[in-house]
Amino acid sequence: PERPGAARRGSPSFFDPAGFTIDDEPLSRYNNVMYMPAFNPRLPDLLLGLVIGLSLALTYHWLAWAIR
């Protein structure tokens, strides 16, 4: 019995030309955190930019304080 919404194995789908859909395999390469609808893919980049920017600002601030 096939689950509703799951494509039959062997049929090409939009997600995987080999015929596996997201429902077919719990550990398929598309069923990871980057494809979860609640996950914003830009969040790690934003956090990384925030960390880099803050560290640069703190370094500049400390240098300006050190050579005052």
WOMOGI-V973358 format. One line per field, one symbol per residue. ss: DSSP state (a for helix, b for strand, c for the rest). phi: phi as a letter, one per 40 degrees, with the letter a starting at -180 (. if undefined). burial: + if it has 24 or more other ideal C-beta (glycine too) atoms within 12 Angstrom, else -. Layout:
ss: ???
phi: ???
burial: ???
This chain:
ss: ccccccccccccccccccccccccccccccccaaacccccccaaaaaaaaaaaaaaaaaaaaaaaacc
phi: .cccgccccgccbccacchcccccbcbccccbccbcccccccccccccccccccccccccccccccbc
burial: -------------------++--+--------------------------------------------
